[in-house]
Amino acid sequence: MHRDLPVFPLPRRFSAGSSARLLYLAELIGRAYEPTATQLADLDRAYQSTADFLVTCPEFDGMLYRVHAHGSRQLGTMVRPLDICRDGVDIDLAACLTREGLQRYGGPGGPALLIEHLCVCLKRYTDRHGLKIGRDARCVTITYAGGMTADFAPIIDDPSHVVLHGETHGRIPDRELQRYLSTNPRGYCAVFDRIALIAPAFQRSEELKATYDSLRKSEVLPLPEADDVFGRLLARLVQLAKINRNITFGAPGVDDDLAPPSSFLTSLIAAAYEIEAQKRHDGPMDLLLDVIRVMVTLIQRFQMPDGSEHWFLPNPTAQNGNLAECMNDRARQQAFDAWHERLLEDLTAIVDAIDVGSGTDVLARAVERAFGERGRIAVLEDNGSRREANRSLGRAVFVVGGVTPVSTATRAHTHFGD
């Protein structure tokens, strides 16, 4: 069942300056890890070319009518891989078939035949363009130039009247390729978008926005305005959790990969955000900490006769959907609980460094532990750019409490060196 709600410490009060600084840092760190506009354009162009090829393949006899991105690409929560040798990003794609596909691929051996047809078609495409191809349990992966990877999973339309957004419901082969499972990536995206539109109930919202904008205007590379930041706050929280996950567990691909999948993390954080964003908070600092604290209480944990736990997180857009099914392994569950404690510790250390004005060096170290080398560099480069910009304008910068830079005019001098 649900965990008992944790006993939270007494609410901390954070100044508008501290909360604005956290928003500002979140944007810096997120930008350091998210794909560039050029990378996204290259990715979309690459998979669209493949999609145009797929819809003409005779194996599907016109039933494959569309390929679309889902997951982090649609949600706005993509992060670049940790591997510095890779310029590309990873994307999940749905290869959509009409409902008639259930008749052709619905009998014994149907799921395996569907995957086989998809693999054969994509192999022709990769051979033609000199690309790498791989096959997983229920998807086919293409590696494009620069290391971009795209996972193509076939989904057969099967509208449902018993799930949320049932008009986009479909069926996907299970990992054993014996039957079809309920799926609804477009419906899931619609639910996430609805939650993301919940405006956080900050007590001093206008003061927070004004303080954030004062920080933003002194940045060399312009950041979004406060209203835009608030509008995508949920996506940014998901990104931060995914980056910390990647730093903690390392690059994927090892035999015993215990890292929680992005779909599970995204679902938990969105569910917690829906609860917490509607409560009164001083600002993003305490909202962020409350979301991370609450997310683990939303997992339904059932004790099994052998002493293990069965985790359940309902998916309202799929029939009997369990978003925690991928976590029903004892080692993975233990790794998740340990990581969650570290995530909360890492975020608390950053919040503390900002709130008590520990200085740039202390803050940069806390950011590096939580978000890696790219995060640390983003903090230090921003601090250096800010100082250089103010120096060129003849202002001295004093960091008050490590939060808001205060500029003062300096006297001109005529001496050079000692």
N, C-alpha and C positions, 0 to 999 in steps of 0.2 A: 504494500500500500504506500501512500505518500509518506515521506519522512515527516516526523514532527517538525513544525516550524522552528527554526533555530532561535535561540535567545540572543537577540542582537544587543550590542553594546548601546549605551545611551547615545542618542543622536548627536552627531558633531555638527557644529555650526561652521560653515565655510564662508569666507568673504566672497563678494562678487569677483574681486580680482583673482583669487585662487581658482575659482570655478572657471573663469574666463581663460586663465592660463592653461587649465587642463583641456578645455575645448581646443585651444590653439595647438597644444602639443599633440592631441589626438589627430588633428588635421595634418600636422607635419609628419607624424609617424605613418599615418595611413597613406599619405602621398608617396612616402619613401618605398612602400611595398606594393601599391596598386599598379596595375598595368598602365602604361602611357597611352595616350590617344592613338599614337601610331601603332602600337602593339595591338590594341583592340581593333583598329581598322584592318590590319593585316590578318588578324584572326578571323574576323567576320568575312573578309573577302575569300580567305582560304576555304572555310567550311561552306560558304555559299556556292563556290565552284563545285565542291564535292556534292552538295545537295542537288545542284542542277543535273549532275551526272546520274545520281541515284534515281531520280524520278523517271528517267528514261530507260532504266534497266529492264530487259524483258522478263527477268526472273519474277518480278512482282506484277507483271501484267497490268500496269497502270494503277495498282492499289496503293503504292507508296506515293503519296501526293505532297509531302511537305517534310522539311527538316528544320527544327528550331532549337535554339539554345534554351537551356533551363538551368536551374541551380544558381550558382554565384554570379554567372554572367547576367542573368535576368534580375537578380536581387540587388545587384550593385555591391557585392561583398567579396569580389575577387581579390586575391593577393598573389604576388609573384612567388615562384618557388624559391627556396633557399639556395639552390644550386647556382652559384655565380657563373657557371659555365653555360647556363641556359638563358637565352634572351626571351624565350617564349613563355606562354602561360598555358594553363590547362582549362579545358571547357567540356561540359557535358551536353550532348546533343540527343534529341529525340527524333528518330526516323519514323514518321507517322504513317500508318496504314489505315485505309478505310475499314469499316466494320466487316466488310466482306472478307477481310483477312482472317477472321475467326473461323470462317467456313473452310478456307484453304489450309490454314495452319492450326486448326483446333483439334484435330484428331490425334491418335497416338503417334508420337514422334514429331508432331507439328512444331513445338517450340524449337527443337533441335534443327528442323528443316529451315525455319525462319532465320535463325542465326547463321546457318550455313549459306543461305542465299545472300544475306547481307555481307558475309565475309567474301564470297565469290565476287560480288559486284565491286566491293571496295578494293579487292585485290587487283582487279582490272584497272581501276583508277590509279592506284599507287604504282603499279608497274608502268603505266603510261607516263607518270610524272616523276618517277624515281624517288618515291617516298617509302618510308618504313611502315609496316603494318603489324599489328599484334592482335591476338584474340584472347579475351577474358571469358569468364563464365557466361555472361549474358550481354556482352557488348563487344564491339570491334574498335580498336584504337589505331588512329593514324598519327604519325609524327611528321609534322610539317617542317619547313626550313626554319632554322633558329631554335628548334626544340619545342615549338608549339605542339601540344597534343590535344586530340579531340576524341572523346569516347562516344561512339554512335550506338545507341540502344534502340531496338525496334519496339514501338508501342502501337498496339492495335486499338482503334477507337471502340469504346464500349460505354456509351452514355448511361448514367445511373441517376435514379430519382431518390436514392437513399443517402447520398453524401453531399456535402457542401460543394458547390460548383460542379455538380455532376455532369453538366453538359460537356466538360472537357475530360471526363473520366476515361481511362483506358486499361489495357492489359499488357503486362510485360512478362517475358519468360522468367521462371525462377532459375536459381543457380544450377540446379540439377537438370534443367531443360526437360522437366517432366510435366509441368503444368504452367498455368499463367497466374500471376499475382495482380492484385488491384494496384493501380498507380494513377497519379493525377498531378504531374509537374506544373501544368498551367494553373490548376486550382490552388496548389500550394503557393505559387507565386502571388496569386490574388489575395490569399489570406495574409501573407507576409506584408504585401503592400498596404493592406488595410491597417494592420498593426503599426506599420511605420508612420502612418499619417496621424497617429495619436500624438498630439502636441504635449510635451512634458509639462507638468504643472509646477513650474519653478516660482518660488515666492517672490523673487526679485528679478523677474525676467527682463524688464527693460534696462535695469542697471547692469545686468549680466551681458546683455547684447551690446550696450554702449562700451563696456570695458573690453569685450572681445574685439569690437570693431577698432578700438584704439590700438590694440596690439596688431591686428591684421593690416592696418594701413601703413605700418612701419616695416612690413615684410617686403623683401626684394621681389619675390615671386608671389603675386597676389593670391590669397586664399579666398574661399567663398565667404560671402557675407553671412552674418549671424543667422538670419532667417533660413538660408540654405543649409547651414550646418545643423540647425535644429530639425529641419525637414528630413535629413538623412542620418540622424543620430543613431537609430537602431542599426543601420547598415555599418556605421563606423564601429559600434560596440562589437558587432559580430566579427569585423575585420581584426580588431585588437585581440579578441579571444583566439582567433585562428592563427594569428602571428605568434602569440605566446605558445599556443599548442605546437606549432612548427619548431619554435626554438627549443621547447622542452623535449620533444620526442625526436627531433632531427628529421632529415629528409626521409620521405616514404620509400618503400621498396624493399626494406629488410624483411627477413623471413618472419620475424615475430613483431610485426608492426602493431603496437598497442595503442596508437594514437586514435582518439575518438574521431569518427568521420565528421566532415563539415556539415552534412545534413542534420546530424544529431545535435551538434553544437548550435547551429542556426535555429533549430526548432526550440531548443531549451531557452536560449536567450530571448527569442521573440516572445515566447509564452511568459517569461518573467517580466519582460519589458511591458507587455500588455497590462500586467497587474500593477507594476510599480510606477509606470509613467503617469498614471492617473491619480497618484497620491501626491501630496504636497512635499516638495523637496526644496532645499536651499538652492541647489544647482546640480550640474552634471556630476560633481564629485560624489555626493551621497547617493544620487540615483544610480551611478555606475556600480558602486559598492553594493547597494541593495539588490540590483539585478543579479550580480554574480552570487551573492549569498542565497537568494531565493531560488535560482535556477535548479539547484540540486534537489530541492524539496518537491519539485514537480514530477520527478521520476516516480512512478508507482513500482515499488519493490516487493515482490511476492516471494516468501520463503518457500523453497521446494523441499520435498522429503529428504533429498540427499544433502541438505544444508546449503545448497547454492541459492542464488537469487535470480528470479526472472524479472527483468525490467520491462516496463510498459510505458509508452508515451503515445497517447492516441493521435492518429492522423485524421482530422475531420473530413478530409477530401478523398479518402480511399476506404474501401470496404474492409473492415477489421484491420485497418492499417496500424502498425506498431512502428513508430519512428525510432524506437530503442531496440528493435530486433537485432541490429548489428552489434549491440553491446552485451548480448547474452552469452558472455564468456567470462569466467571468474577472473582471469588474468587481466582482461581488458577493463572490467569493472573496477578492480583494485587500482589499476593504472589511472583510470579516470578520476577516482576519488582523490588520489595523491596529487594529480595534476590540478584539480580544482582548488585544493588547499594552497598549492604554490601560486596559482593565478591570483587568488585573493591576497596572498602575502606580497606578491610583486606589485599589484595595483595599489595596495595600501602603502607600500614603501614610496611609490611615486607621489601619491596624494600627500603623504607626510612631508616629503622633500619640498613640494610646492607650498604646502600650507605653513610650514615653519620657516620658510626662506633659507633652505640649506645651501643654496648656491648652485651654480651651473655644474660644477664637477660632481657633486653628490647626486644631483638630478640625472646627469648623463650616465652615471654608473647604474642607478636604479633603472633607467630606461634600457640600458644595454642588457641587464639581466632579464628584463621582461620582454623586450622586443628586438634584441640582437644588435649587431654592429650597425646595420642600416639605421635603426632608430637612434642610436647614440650619435652617429655622424649627422643625422638630420638636426638634432638638438644643438650640437656644437657649431655646425655651419650656420644655423639660424642666428645663434648668439654672436658669431663672428661677423656675419653680414649686418646685423643690427648695429654693432659697435662701429663698424667701418662706415656705415651710412651716417651715423650721428657724428663721427669724427670729421667726415668730409663737410658736414654742415656746421662745424665749429661748436659742437655740443659735446659735453662730457656725459657719460652714461653711468648712473649709479643704480644698481639693481636693488630695489627696496624689498626685502623679504624674499628675494628670489622670484618675485611675481611680476611686478609691473616696472618696466624701465622708466626712470624719470630723467629727463634731459634738462641740462642747464647750459646756458651760454658760457663759453670759455674765452679768456682773454687771448688776443693774438700775441705771439712771442717772436722775437727776432734772433734767438740763439739757436744754433744747430750743433747738436752734440754737447760734450762737456765743455 
